[in-house]
Amino acid sequence: MSDRLMTVNAYTTLDYVEAAARGETFEWESIAVVNATADDEEPEAVRLQFELDNVREEYLPKHMEELELTPDQARALASDLEEYADRVETDSEA
């Protein structure tokens, strides 16, 4: 298992996705972890977190990204994900 900043366990949303980090002078393909979560007690926001494995330190120090979303923003993102998933699924069946 990779040395991670994020905790990966049975509750992690996606523990293996293909990913890429792109910058002005580099592109690094890797795998990543993606997690959607909220605080257990008195949650104030939905957090969408992601972290790439083995990011090349000379380009990008070890880090994770975290978006803090309102419930409406989280629902809008979920709706778009459903829409694009349906499109990809339909196109792959044709």
Secondary structure as GFF3:
##gff-version 3
##sequence-region A 1 94
A	DSSP	beta_strand	14	22	.	.	.	ID=ss1
A	DSSP	beta_strand	27	37	.	.	.	ID=ss2
A	DSSP	beta_strand	46	52	.	.	.	ID=ss3
A	DSSP	beta_strand	65	69	.	.	.	ID=ss4
A	DSSP	alpha_helix	71	93	.	.	.	ID=ss5
###
